[in-house]
Amino acid sequence: MENKIKEIVSNFYKTEQIESIKVFNSKVIITLVGSELENADSEITVRVKSLDNVKKVSVVHTVSKNVSKPSPASFDDKWNVKGVKKIIGVASGKGGVGKSTTSVNIALALANQGMNVALFDADIYGPSIPTMLGYEGEPVRSFDGSTFEPFMHANIQSMSIGALIDRNTALIWRGSKAVGAIQQLITDTNWHDVDVMIIDMPPGTGDIQLSLSQKLDLNGIVIVSTPQDIALIDAVKGVNMFQKVGIPILGIVENMSYYICENCGTRAEIFGHEGAKETSEKLKVKFLGEIPLHIEIRETSDNGMPVVFSSPDSPHSIAYENIAKELLKELK
């Protein structure tokens, strides 16, 4: 199959531009180095789809400049995410505030509360969930050739675009194409009787976040911020955006809130303290809690064993557990 696809692609692009061709039953992902040639990708898609048992084709370009044309996407109806009762988005106004780490540990904390939990990685340009949950490099499974089975790690179901591409591949997609990929992935995964799905959203307030808000039946959003002013400014923008589109703000989490020296016990508020709490009060949204800055949180996430799973009795895990409890109160 791969050789036939390579032959088709070679009619439009040089062989050295073909970075990878991956076939997942009826789905094909073609990764090319360089920008798109006019009409080439659409023609490749048509030809590859004509091959036996191929139903969906994605052509990805890895290039620092321009890129592929946005693929047409339907914005008429809500996405049908089967097998999921409630959906919570975890967002941040800017990158670098620990949103993904917070998403993973909140999901695990909800599972510890007896919930059947799923975690969907919508941070399409920087997917990190496979690394954090320890399934990076594992093949995607499909029993019927057209839908995916979620990964099951640390007692939660999960899916990420990072499971379909090499970790070093930079996805250069315009917004509509990225949204289309997210739609395909979240709706084509067989979620199994999920009480709560956590969506790790991309940072910022762009068209992907807006589309997710409009196309998914979100039960609410959690905003993650650090205490310093520059992060809180962007957190406020995030709150305002989701409120404008009618998505409830379940609360704000202050990450990297403080540091306790392990040698002397001195507490250092490196990025300031309670900025998120004060912002919550001003915005009249719930303050869900604070998470300390600690090396164990970082190390366990990097090692695929998040702290709530690997050290459930640690003070850091308890902080996430308390946030999960507050979230459940908001969902009732």
C-alpha positions as CSV (number, residue, x, y, z in Angstrom):
1,M,0.0,0.0,0.0
2,E,2.7,2.5,1.0
3,N,4.6,1.9,-2.3
4,K,1.4,2.6,-4.3
5,I,0.8,5.8,-2.4
6,K,4.5,6.9,-2.8
7,E,4.1,6.4,-6.5
8,I,1.1,8.6,-6.6
9,V,2.7,11.4,-4.5
10,S,5.8,11.2,-6.7
11,N,3.8,12.5,-9.6
12,F,3.5,15.8,-7.8
13,Y,6.4,16.1,-5.4
14,K,10.1,15.1,-5.4
15,T,10.8,11.8,-3.6
16,E,13.0,13.6,-1.1
17,Q,10.0,15.7,-0.1
18,I,8.1,12.6,1.1
19,E,8.9,12.5,4.9
20,S,6.5,9.7,5.8
21,I,3.5,7.7,4.6
22,K,1.5,6.1,7.4
23,V,-1.5,3.8,6.9
24,F,-3.9,3.1,9.7
25,N,-6.4,0.6,8.3
26,S,-8.6,2.9,6.2
27,K,-6.8,6.2,7.1
28,V,-3.7,7.5,5.4
29,I,-1.5,10.4,6.6
30,I,1.1,11.7,4.1
31,T,3.7,14.1,5.5
32,L,5.6,16.2,3.0
33,V,8.6,18.6,3.4
34,G,7.9,21.9,1.6
35,S,4.9,24.1,0.8
36,E,1.9,22.8,-1.1
37,L,1.8,22.9,-4.9
38,E,-1.3,24.3,-6.5
39,N,-4.1,21.6,-6.7
40,A,-1.5,18.9,-5.9
41,D,-2.8,17.8,-2.5
42,S,-6.4,17.6,-3.6
43,E,-5.4,15.4,-6.6
44,I,-3.3,13.2,-4.4
45,T,-6.2,12.8,-2.0
46,V,-8.6,11.8,-4.8
47,R,-6.1,9.3,-6.2
48,V,-5.2,7.7,-2.9
49,K,-8.8,7.4,-1.9
50,S,-9.4,5.4,-5.1
51,L,-7.1,2.7,-3.7
52,D,-8.8,-0.3,-2.0
53,N,-10.0,0.2,1.6
54,V,-8.9,3.9,1.8
55,K,-11.6,6.1,3.2
56,K,-9.7,9.2,4.6
57,V,-6.6,10.9,3.5
58,S,-4.6,13.7,5.3
59,V,-1.7,15.5,3.6
60,V,0.5,17.3,6.0
61,H,3.3,19.8,5.1
62,T,6.2,20.5,7.4
63,V,7.5,23.9,6.5
64,S,8.2,27.1,8.3
65,K,6.3,29.4,5.9
66,N,3.1,29.0,4.2
67,V,1.2,26.0,3.7
68,S,-1.6,24.0,2.8
69,K,-5.0,25.3,1.8
70,P,-7.6,24.8,4.4
71,S,-9.7,21.8,3.8
72,P,-13.4,22.4,3.6
73,A,-15.1,21.7,6.9
74,S,-18.8,21.6,7.8
75,F,-19.8,24.1,10.4
76,D,-23.5,23.4,10.2
77,D,-23.9,21.0,13.0
78,K,-22.5,20.1,16.4
79,W,-19.9,17.4,16.5
80,N,-21.3,14.1,17.6
81,V,-18.9,12.7,20.3
82,K,-20.5,9.4,21.1
83,G,-20.0,7.7,24.4
84,V,-19.3,11.0,26.3
85,K,-21.7,12.5,28.8
86,K,-19.9,15.8,29.8
87,I,-17.0,17.7,28.3
88,I,-14.7,20.2,30.1
89,G,-12.1,22.3,28.2
90,V,-8.9,23.2,29.9
91,A,-7.5,26.4,28.4
92,S,-5.0,29.1,28.9
93,G,-4.6,32.6,27.5
94,K,-0.9,31.9,26.7
95,G,1.5,29.0,26.4
96,G,4.0,28.0,29.1
97,V,1.7,28.1,32.1
98,G,1.4,24.3,32.6
99,K,-2.0,23.8,30.9
100,S,-1.3,20.3,29.7
101,T,0.2,19.1,33.0
102,T,-2.8,20.5,34.7
103,S,-5.2,18.8,32.2
104,V,-3.6,15.4,32.7
105,N,-3.6,15.6,36.5
106,I,-7.1,16.9,36.8
107,A,-8.3,14.1,34.6
108,L,-6.5,11.6,36.8
109,A,-7.9,13.2,39.9
110,L,-11.4,13.0,38.5
111,A,-10.8,9.3,37.8
112,N,-9.8,8.9,41.5
113,Q,-13.2,10.3,42.4
114,G,-14.8,7.3,40.7
115,M,-15.5,8.9,37.4
116,N,-14.9,7.2,34.0
117,V,-12.7,9.8,32.4
118,A,-11.3,10.5,29.0
119,L,-8.6,13.0,28.0
120,F,-8.5,14.4,24.5
121,D,-5.4,16.3,23.3
122,A,-6.6,19.2,21.1
123,D,-3.3,21.0,21.4
124,I,-2.7,20.0,17.8
125,Y,0.5,22.0,17.2
126,G,2.1,20.9,20.5
127,P,0.6,17.5,21.5
128,S,2.2,16.3,24.7
129,I,-0.4,13.9,26.2
130,P,1.2,10.8,24.7
131,T,4.4,11.6,26.5
132,M,2.7,12.5,29.7
133,L,0.6,9.4,29.8
134,G,3.3,7.1,28.6
135,Y,2.0,5.8,25.3
136,E,4.3,7.7,22.9
137,G,5.3,5.4,20.1
138,E,2.5,2.9,20.7
139,P,0.5,2.1,17.5
140,V,-3.1,3.3,17.2
141,R,-5.6,0.4,17.2
142,S,-8.7,0.0,15.1
143,F,-11.0,-3.0,15.2
144,D,-13.3,-2.0,12.3
145,G,-10.8,-0.2,10.0
146,S,-12.6,3.1,10.2
147,T,-12.6,4.2,13.8
148,F,-9.9,4.4,16.5
149,E,-9.8,2.8,19.9
150,P,-8.7,5.2,22.6
151,F,-5.5,4.5,24.5
152,M,-6.0,3.3,28.0
153,H,-3.3,4.5,30.4
154,A,-3.3,5.4,34.0
155,N,-7.0,4.4,34.2
156,I,-8.2,7.0,31.7
157,Q,-9.1,6.8,28.0
158,S,-7.1,9.1,25.8
159,M,-6.4,10.2,22.2
160,S,-4.0,12.7,20.6
161,I,-2.8,13.7,17.1
162,G,0.6,13.0,18.6
163,A,-0.2,9.3,18.4
164,L,-0.5,9.6,14.6
165,I,2.6,11.6,13.7
166,D,6.3,11.5,14.6
167,R,7.1,13.7,17.6
168,N,9.6,15.8,15.6
169,T,7.1,16.5,12.8
170,A,5.9,20.2,12.9
171,L,2.3,20.4,11.7
172,I,1.9,23.5,9.5
173,W,-1.9,23.7,9.1
174,R,-4.1,26.7,8.9
175,G,-7.0,26.9,11.3
176,S,-9.7,25.2,9.3
177,K,-7.5,22.2,8.4
178,A,-6.4,21.8,12.0
179,V,-10.1,22.0,13.2
180,G,-11.0,19.4,10.6
181,A,-8.3,17.1,12.0
182,I,-9.5,17.6,15.5
183,Q,-13.1,16.8,14.4
184,Q,-12.1,13.6,12.7
185,L,-10.0,12.4,15.6
186,I,-12.5,13.2,18.4
187,T,-15.6,11.9,16.6
188,D,-13.9,8.8,15.1
189,T,-12.6,7.5,18.4
190,N,-14.7,4.9,20.2
191,W,-15.1,6.5,23.6
192,H,-16.5,4.0,26.1
193,D,-19.1,5.2,28.5
194,V,-17.2,8.4,29.6
195,D,-18.6,10.4,32.5
196,V,-16.3,13.4,31.9
197,M,-14.0,14.2,29.0
198,I,-11.2,16.7,29.6
199,I,-10.0,18.5,26.5
200,D,-6.5,19.9,26.6
201,M,-7.1,22.9,24.3
202,P,-4.4,24.9,22.4
203,P,-3.1,28.0,24.2
204,G,-4.5,31.4,23.2
205,T,-7.8,32.6,21.9
206,G,-7.7,31.8,18.2
207,D,-10.0,30.2,15.6
208,I,-9.3,26.6,16.9
209,Q,-10.5,27.5,20.4
210,L,-13.5,29.4,18.9
211,S,-14.4,26.4,16.7
212,L,-14.2,24.0,19.6
213,S,-16.5,26.2,21.6
214,Q,-19.0,26.4,18.8
215,K,-18.9,22.8,17.6
216,L,-18.7,20.9,20.9
217,D,-21.3,20.8,23.6
218,L,-18.9,22.0,26.3
219,N,-20.2,21.9,29.9
220,G,-17.6,24.5,30.9
221,I,-14.0,25.8,30.7
222,V,-11.2,25.7,33.2
223,I,-8.6,28.5,32.8
224,V,-5.0,27.8,33.8
225,S,-2.7,30.7,34.7
226,T,0.4,31.5,36.7
227,P,0.3,34.3,39.2
228,Q,2.3,37.0,37.4
229,D,0.5,39.9,35.7
230,I,1.6,39.0,32.1
231,A,-0.1,35.6,32.4
232,L,-3.2,36.9,34.1
233,I,-3.8,39.5,31.3
234,D,-4.0,36.7,28.8
235,A,-6.1,34.6,31.2
236,V,-8.7,37.4,31.4
237,K,-8.8,37.4,27.6
238,G,-9.5,33.7,27.7
239,V,-12.3,34.1,30.2
240,N,-13.8,36.9,28.1
241,M,-13.7,34.9,24.9
242,F,-15.4,31.9,26.3
243,Q,-18.0,34.0,28.0
244,K,-18.8,35.8,24.8
245,V,-19.6,32.5,23.1
246,G,-21.8,31.3,26.0
247,I,-19.4,28.7,27.5
248,P,-19.6,28.6,31.4
249,I,-16.3,29.3,33.2
250,L,-16.0,26.6,35.8
251,G,-13.1,28.4,37.4
252,I,-9.4,29.5,37.3
253,V,-6.4,27.4,38.5
254,E,-3.3,29.1,39.7
255,N,-0.4,26.9,38.6
256,M,3.2,27.4,39.8
257,S,1.7,29.3,42.7
258,Y,4.6,28.9,45.1
259,Y,7.7,26.9,45.8
260,I,8.7,25.2,49.1
261,C,12.4,24.7,49.5
262,E,13.0,21.0,50.3
263,N,16.1,21.8,52.3
264,C,15.0,24.7,54.5
265,G,11.2,24.7,54.1
266,T,11.2,28.3,53.1
267,R,8.2,29.3,50.9
268,A,9.1,31.4,47.8
269,E,6.5,33.0,45.7
270,I,8.6,33.1,42.6
271,F,5.9,34.4,40.2
272,G,4.0,36.3,42.8
273,H,1.0,34.8,44.6
274,E,-2.8,34.8,44.5
275,G,-2.9,36.8,41.3
276,A,-5.3,34.2,39.9
277,K,-7.4,34.3,43.0
278,E,-7.7,38.1,42.9
279,T,-8.5,37.9,39.2
280,S,-11.2,35.3,39.8
281,E,-12.8,37.7,42.3
282,K,-12.7,40.6,39.9
283,L,-14.2,38.5,37.1
284,K,-16.8,36.9,39.5
285,V,-15.7,33.3,38.5
286,K,-14.7,30.5,40.9
287,F,-11.1,30.1,42.1
288,L,-10.5,26.4,41.9
289,G,-7.2,26.2,43.7
290,E,-3.5,26.6,43.5
291,I,-0.8,24.2,42.4
292,P,2.8,24.5,43.7
293,L,5.9,24.7,41.5
294,H,7.7,21.4,42.2
295,I,10.2,19.2,40.4
296,E,8.2,16.1,41.1
297,I,5.3,17.4,39.0
298,R,7.6,18.1,36.1
299,E,9.6,14.8,36.3
300,T,6.6,12.5,36.7
301,S,4.9,14.2,33.7
302,D,8.0,13.9,31.5
303,N,8.3,10.2,32.5
304,G,4.8,9.3,31.6
305,M,3.7,8.8,35.2
306,P,1.9,12.0,36.3
307,V,2.1,12.8,39.9
308,V,-1.6,12.1,40.7
309,F,-1.1,8.6,39.4
310,S,2.4,7.8,40.6
311,S,2.2,9.6,44.0
312,P,-1.5,9.8,44.9
313,D,-0.8,10.7,48.6
314,S,1.7,13.6,47.9
315,P,0.7,17.2,48.7
316,H,0.8,18.0,45.0
317,S,-1.7,15.2,44.2
318,I,-4.0,16.3,47.0
319,A,-4.0,19.8,45.4
320,Y,-5.2,18.4,42.1
321,E,-7.7,16.2,44.0
322,N,-9.2,19.3,45.7
323,I,-9.5,21.0,42.3
324,A,-11.3,18.0,40.9
325,K,-13.7,18.0,43.8
326,E,-14.5,21.7,43.2
327,L,-15.1,20.9,39.5
328,L,-17.6,18.2,40.3
329,K,-19.5,20.6,42.4
330,E,-19.7,23.0,39.5
331,L,-20.8,20.3,37.1
332,K,-23.8,19.2,39.3
